[in-house]
Amino acid sequence: MLEINNLSFSYPRKPLLFEDLNLALGDGHIYGLLGKNGAGKSTLLKNMIGLAFPSRGNCLFNGIDVSGRPVRMLEDIFFIAEDLFVPSLTPVQFLGNTAGFYPNFNQDSFYGYLKALDVDPEGQMSRQSYGQQKKAMIAFGLASNASLLIMDEPTNGLDIPSKVQFRKLIASVQTESRCIVISTHQVRDLNSLIDTLLVLHDREIVVNRSMDEITEKLSFGIYPDTFDLPVLYEEENIQGKSAILPNTTGEFSKVDMELLFNAIINGNEALLEILKAPQNEL
């Protein structure tokens, strides 16, 4: 689906954001991209679709170099940016002007998604709140049926019921022929949604693991005391200590993505080594 090969990128007169970054994304997956503010998540997404241009390396979508932005690529990719610009149109008018660029667009699905997200199809989008604008674009992106759907902070501006509905819709539209990439700093919004975790840190992807692989390697739990436990990382909370341990029992636990992310950005090399090890190693 998408290949990133030896990608290096920097803005003018700025340090490198990425250096020789490699990544392969396959269809049939929902990827969650995490990283600190300023790590370059948005820039990486823009490189994926040819809106930013690397100083070295390339990004290929189904073998096509995205930097040229040919029509056969654009009609099968939909990108929802964090900072939206919506025209002075209603969703119905936007549908009429834009849906034709996406050969697999489904109009009935679009209206269904608008209803599920509580968006007025006749309301002028530029006069709506940021959250309503975001939901209208999410509905359009889902209805485009593009093979690659990339969303940058899609839950920003959404209230709690809308976030719940967003997760339900994403889960419902995922197919074996579709790849979805969601970048966020709101880690909890991706719980129970993504199947593969990507972490961008220090100019590279330091974690690229399925959630199943993570739970095979690591154990997550809350303990009153961790004195006698082989703790890799822990944080105090009102219930005791949230901790990450090596999974030596083969039992599965629910991944605490926020705790895992904090461990990674705090430079926990022992934990990273476990995640990078082949599946038959701990």
One Martini backbone bead per residue (centre of mass of N, CA, C, O) as a GRO file, in nm:
protein
  282
    1MET     BB    1   0.068   0.056  -0.029
    2LEU     BB    2   0.299   0.198   0.172
    3GLU     BB    3   0.625   0.351   0.106
    4ILE     BB    4   0.918   0.430   0.303
    5ASN     BB    5   1.240   0.558   0.177
    6ASN     BB    6   1.490   0.707   0.320
    7LEU     BB    7   1.373   0.950   0.488
    8SER     BB    8   1.443   1.300   0.455
    9PHE     BB    9   1.365   1.596   0.667
   10SER     BB   10   1.347   1.963   0.629
   11TYR     BB   11   1.330   2.273   0.712
   12PRO     BB   12   1.434   2.568   0.665
   13ARG     BB   13   1.682   2.613   0.894
   14LYS     BB   14   1.640   2.318   1.008
   15PRO     BB   15   1.633   2.044   1.156
   16LEU     BB   16   1.595   1.727   1.139
   17LEU     BB   17   1.311   1.521   1.148
   18PHE     BB   18   1.428   1.310   0.938
   19GLU     BB   19   1.636   0.997   0.913
   20ASP     BB   20   1.614   0.735   0.731
   21LEU     BB   21   1.314   0.661   0.692
   22ASN     BB   22   1.120   0.357   0.751
   23LEU     BB   23   0.803   0.239   0.594
   24ALA     BB   24   0.525   0.000   0.612
   25LEU     BB   25   0.193  -0.004   0.473
   26GLY     BB   26  -0.100  -0.192   0.502
   27ASP     BB   27  -0.368  -0.341   0.426
   28GLY     BB   28  -0.616  -0.386   0.681
   29HIS     BB   29  -0.536  -0.128   0.860
   30ILE     BB   30  -0.502   0.045   1.185
   31TYR     BB   31  -0.317   0.326   1.247
   32GLY     BB   32  -0.119   0.459   1.518
   33LEU     BB   33   0.016   0.790   1.556
   34LEU     BB   34   0.283   0.874   1.770
   35GLY     BB   35   0.386   1.189   1.935
   36LYS     BB   36   0.532   1.452   2.004
   37ASN     BB   37   0.541   1.766   2.004
   38GLY     BB   38   0.740   1.818   1.712
   39ALA     BB   39   0.813   1.530   1.578
   40GLY     BB   40   0.637   1.512   1.280
   41LYS     BB   41   0.357   1.394   1.208
   42SER     BB   42   0.234   1.589   0.998
   43THR     BB   43   0.476   1.578   0.804
   44LEU     BB   44   0.462   1.279   0.744
   45LEU     BB   45   0.179   1.282   0.619
   46LYS     BB   46   0.256   1.480   0.389
   47ASN     BB   47   0.464   1.291   0.261
   48MET     BB   48   0.261   1.056   0.193
   49ILE     BB   49   0.090   1.279  -0.017
   50GLY     BB   50   0.276   1.524  -0.144
   51LEU     BB   51   0.292   1.802   0.056
   52ALA     BB   52   0.584   1.700   0.103
   53PHE     BB   53   0.951   1.722   0.054
   54PRO     BB   54   1.217   1.543   0.041
   55SER     BB   55   1.570   1.539   0.048
   56ARG     BB   56   1.536   1.222   0.090
   57GLY     BB   57   1.378   0.996  -0.074
   58ASN     BB   58   1.052   0.814  -0.053
   59CYS     BB   59   0.701   0.784  -0.157
   60LEU     BB   60   0.482   0.498  -0.198
   61PHE     BB   61   0.178   0.434  -0.388
   62ASN     BB   62   0.147   0.160  -0.535
   63GLY     BB   63   0.440   0.256  -0.674
   64ILE     BB   64   0.383   0.563  -0.642
   65ASP     BB   65   0.504   0.872  -0.656
   66VAL     BB   66   0.372   1.128  -0.461
   67SER     BB   67   0.516   1.396  -0.563
   68GLY     BB   68   0.337   1.409  -0.838
   69ARG     BB   69   0.026   1.380  -0.797
   70PRO     BB   70  -0.153   1.183  -0.937
   71VAL     BB   71  -0.471   1.099  -1.007
   72ARG     BB   72  -0.450   0.784  -0.936
   73MET     BB   73  -0.385   0.871  -0.640
   74LEU     BB   74  -0.590   1.094  -0.542
   75GLU     BB   75  -0.857   0.905  -0.585
   76ASP     BB   76  -0.726   0.702  -0.331
   77ILE     BB   77  -0.700   0.960  -0.136
   78PHE     BB   78  -0.756   1.075   0.208
   79PHE     BB   79  -0.725   1.399   0.377
   80ILE     BB   80  -0.722   1.503   0.727
   81ALA     BB   81  -0.664   1.785   0.869
   82GLU     BB   82  -0.624   1.966   1.145
   83ASP     BB   83  -0.633   2.224   0.962
   84LEU     BB   84  -0.913   2.355   0.848
   85PHE     BB   85  -1.067   2.413   0.517
   86VAL     BB   86  -1.379   2.546   0.449
   87PRO     BB   87  -1.625   2.609   0.256
   88SER     BB   88  -1.916   2.801   0.150
   89LEU     BB   89  -2.072   2.514   0.217
   90THR     BB   90  -2.257   2.255   0.205
   91PRO     BB   91  -2.248   1.922   0.214
   92VAL     BB   92  -2.418   1.896  -0.045
   93GLN     BB   93  -2.241   2.086  -0.219
   94PHE     BB   94  -1.975   1.941  -0.175
   95LEU     BB   95  -2.062   1.684  -0.303
   96GLY     BB   96  -2.116   1.801  -0.592
   97ASN     BB   97  -1.808   1.917  -0.626
   98THR     BB   98  -1.623   1.643  -0.516
   99ALA     BB   99  -1.709   1.337  -0.555
  100GLY     BB  100  -1.603   1.300  -0.859
  101PHE     BB  101  -1.293   1.244  -0.764
  102TYR     BB  102  -1.434   0.969  -0.644
  103PRO     BB  103  -1.517   0.669  -0.777
  104ASN     BB  104  -1.616   0.530  -0.476
  105PHE     BB  105  -1.838   0.701  -0.403
  106ASN     BB  106  -2.096   0.720  -0.132
  107GLN     BB  107  -2.385   0.886  -0.083
  108ASP     BB  108  -2.543   0.727   0.130
  109SER     BB  109  -2.314   0.711   0.334
  110PHE     BB  110  -2.279   1.010   0.382
  111TYR     BB  111  -2.560   1.059   0.510
  112GLY     BB  112  -2.517   0.851   0.735
  113TYR     BB  113  -2.273   0.989   0.871
  114LEU     BB  114  -2.402   1.259   0.930
  115LYS     BB  115  -2.619   1.145   1.117
  116ALA     BB  116  -2.430   1.002   1.322
  117LEU     BB  117  -2.275   1.301   1.371
  118ASP     BB  118  -2.472   1.542   1.370
  119VAL     BB  119  -2.507   1.668   1.064
  120ASP     BB  120  -2.602   1.926   0.866
  121PRO     BB  121  -2.650   1.912   0.521
  122GLU     BB  122  -2.760   2.241   0.512
  123GLY     BB  123  -2.510   2.353   0.650
  124GLN     BB  124  -2.281   2.591   0.667
  125MET     BB  125  -1.959   2.515   0.732
  126SER     BB  126  -1.818   2.801   0.792
  127ARG     BB  127  -2.043   2.843   1.042
  128GLN     BB  128  -1.930   2.626   1.197
  129SER     BB  129  -1.786   2.445   1.402
  130TYR     BB  130  -1.503   2.273   1.424
  131GLY     BB  131  -1.638   2.000   1.490
  132GLN     BB  132  -1.843   2.001   1.252
  133GLN     BB  133  -1.635   2.018   1.029
  134LYS     BB  134  -1.486   1.760   1.099
  135LYS     BB  135  -1.730   1.567   1.063
  136ALA     BB  136  -1.784   1.627   0.764
  137MET     BB  137  -1.500   1.523   0.667
  138ILE     BB  138  -1.524   1.242   0.776
  139ALA     BB  139  -1.771   1.159   0.614
  140PHE     BB  140  -1.638   1.202   0.338
  141GLY     BB  141  -1.393   1.015   0.371
  142LEU     BB  142  -1.553   0.754   0.413
  143ALA     BB  143  -1.728   0.781   0.141
  144SER     BB  144  -1.488   0.763  -0.066
  145ASN     BB  145  -1.333   0.483  -0.048
  146ALA     BB  146  -1.049   0.507   0.007
  147SER     BB  147  -0.766   0.321   0.055
  148LEU     BB  148  -0.641   0.594   0.181
  149LEU     BB  149  -0.671   0.707   0.523
  150ILE     BB  150  -0.588   1.031   0.656
  151MET     BB  151  -0.557   1.145   1.006
  152ASP     BB  152  -0.531   1.461   1.180
  153GLU     BB  153  -0.667   1.496   1.461
  154PRO     BB  154  -0.989   1.405   1.447
  155THR     BB  155  -1.088   1.464   1.766
  156ASN     BB  156  -1.067   1.749   1.746
  157GLY     BB  157  -1.363   1.906   1.872
  158LEU     BB  158  -1.487   1.661   2.000
  159ASP     BB  159  -1.714   1.517   2.165
  160ILE     BB  160  -1.781   1.240   2.334
  161PRO     BB  161  -2.006   1.120   2.151
  162SER     BB  162  -1.841   1.166   1.885
  163LYS     BB  163  -1.604   0.981   1.956
  164VAL     BB  164  -1.763   0.725   1.975
  165GLN     BB  165  -1.876   0.736   1.683
  166PHE     BB  166  -1.606   0.742   1.539
  167ARG     BB  167  -1.509   0.462   1.627
  168LYS     BB  168  -1.743   0.305   1.503
  169LEU     BB  169  -1.702   0.393   1.207
  170ILE     BB  170  -1.415   0.298   1.163
  171ALA     BB  171  -1.471  -0.001   1.224
  172SER     BB  172  -1.699  -0.033   0.995
  173VAL     BB  173  -1.504   0.053   0.731
  174GLN     BB  174  -1.310  -0.162   0.758
  175THR     BB  175  -1.090  -0.329   0.530
  176GLU     BB  176  -0.873  -0.530   0.342
  177SER     BB  177  -0.842  -0.262   0.126
  178ARG     BB  178  -0.780  -0.074   0.380
  179CYS     BB  179  -0.604   0.224   0.496
  180ILE     BB  180  -0.551   0.357   0.829
  181VAL     BB  181  -0.443   0.683   0.953
  182ILE     BB  182  -0.381   0.795   1.296
  183SER     BB  183  -0.319   1.106   1.438
  184THR     BB  184  -0.221   1.162   1.790
  185HIS     BB  185  -0.235   1.295   2.141
  186GLN     BB  186  -0.503   1.130   2.207
  187VAL     BB  187  -0.466   0.826   2.313
  188ARG     BB  188  -0.752   0.730   2.420
  189ASP     BB  189  -0.899   0.753   2.133
  190LEU     BB  190  -0.751   0.462   2.034
  191ASN     BB  191  -0.884   0.276   2.198
  192SER     BB  192  -0.996  -0.013   2.042
  193LEU     BB  193  -0.905   0.063   1.727
  194ILE     BB  194  -0.629  -0.018   1.681
  195ASP     BB  195  -0.372  -0.261   1.547
  196THR     BB  196  -0.133  -0.042   1.506
  197LEU     BB  197   0.176   0.086   1.636
  198LEU     BB  198   0.313   0.417   1.609
  199VAL     BB  199   0.640   0.568   1.688
  200LEU     BB  200   0.760   0.899   1.698
  201HIS     BB  201   1.122   0.931   1.758
  202ASP     BB  202   1.403   1.075   1.699
  203ARG     BB  203   1.358   1.059   1.365
  204GLU     BB  204   1.188   0.786   1.423
  205ILE     BB  205   1.061   0.463   1.413
  206VAL     BB  206   1.044   0.282   1.721
  207VAL     BB  207   0.742   0.177   1.661
  208ASN     BB  208   0.613  -0.137   1.489
  209ARG     BB  209   0.320  -0.274   1.624
  210SER     BB  210   0.109  -0.483   1.712
  211MET     BB  211  -0.103  -0.537   1.968
  212ASP     BB  212  -0.041  -0.837   1.995
  213GLU     BB  213   0.267  -0.810   2.015
  214ILE     BB  214   0.272  -0.638   2.270
  215THR     BB  215   0.118  -0.851   2.456
  216GLU     BB  216   0.340  -1.071   2.418
  217LYS     BB  217   0.578  -0.884   2.554
  218LEU     BB  218   0.371  -0.727   2.744
  219SER     BB  219   0.270  -0.611   3.074
  220PHE     BB  220  -0.036  -0.479   3.220
  221GLY     BB  221  -0.074  -0.295   3.540
  222ILE     BB  222  -0.209  -0.278   3.877
  223TYR     BB  223  -0.025  -0.199   4.180
  224PRO     BB  224   0.049  -0.163   4.515
  225ASP     BB  225   0.332  -0.321   4.454
  226THR     BB  226   0.681  -0.340   4.287
  227PHE     BB  227   0.933  -0.452   4.439
  228ASP     BB  228   0.926  -0.776   4.310
  229LEU     BB  229   0.925  -0.656   4.018
  230PRO     BB  230   1.005  -0.644   3.659
  231VAL     BB  231   1.019  -0.333   3.600
  232LEU     BB  232   1.015  -0.099   3.330
  233TYR     BB  233   0.750   0.077   3.407
  234GLU     BB  234   0.616   0.357   3.613
  235GLU     BB  235   0.309   0.491   3.773
  236GLU     BB  236   0.137   0.693   3.967
  237ASN     BB  237  -0.180   0.637   4.134
  238ILE     BB  238  -0.478   0.606   4.308
  239GLN     BB  239  -0.448   0.272   4.285
  240GLY     BB  240  -0.120   0.296   4.247
  241LYS     BB  241   0.067   0.109   4.003
  242SER     BB  242   0.152   0.163   3.685
  243ALA     BB  243   0.270  -0.117   3.483
  244ILE     BB  244   0.556  -0.251   3.305
  245LEU     BB  245   0.614  -0.582   3.185
  246PRO     BB  246   0.728  -0.864   3.116
  247ASN     BB  247   0.603  -1.137   2.925
  248THR     BB  248   0.630  -1.459   3.094
  249THR     BB  249   0.326  -1.612   3.073
  250GLY     BB  250   0.129  -1.548   2.807
  251GLU     BB  251  -0.053  -1.336   2.902
  252PHE     BB  252  -0.316  -1.112   2.850
  253SER     BB  253  -0.329  -0.756   2.815
  254LYS     BB  254  -0.411  -0.434   2.831
  255VAL     BB  255  -0.317  -0.171   2.658
  256ASP     BB  256  -0.132   0.111   2.777
  257MET     BB  257  -0.063   0.368   2.575
  258GLU     BB  258   0.018   0.598   2.760
  259LEU     BB  259   0.233   0.445   2.920
  260LEU     BB  260   0.401   0.355   2.679
  261PHE     BB  261   0.464   0.633   2.565
  262ASN     BB  262   0.606   0.746   2.816
  263ALA     BB  263   0.833   0.538   2.817
  264ILE     BB  264   0.954   0.609   2.540
  265ILE     BB  265   1.002   0.929   2.578
  266ASN     BB  266   1.189   0.846   2.843
  267GLY     BB  267   1.406   0.626   2.739
  268ASN     BB  268   1.323   0.308   2.739
  269GLU     BB  269   1.538   0.072   2.631
  270ALA     BB  270   1.438  -0.201   2.737
  271LEU     BB  271   1.157  -0.186   2.609
  272LEU     BB  272   1.247  -0.145   2.313
  273GLU     BB  273   1.402  -0.411   2.286
  274ILE     BB  274   1.157  -0.592   2.320
  275LEU     BB  275   0.992  -0.478   2.075
  276LYS     BB  276   1.233  -0.538   1.857
  277ALA     BB  277   1.220  -0.816   1.897
  278PRO     BB  278   1.162  -1.104   1.811
  279GLN     BB  279   0.887  -1.306   1.879
  280ASN     BB  280   1.087  -1.541   2.019
  281GLU     BB  281   1.159  -1.298   2.209
  282LEU     BB  282   1.260  -1.127   2.539
   0.00000   0.00000   0.00000
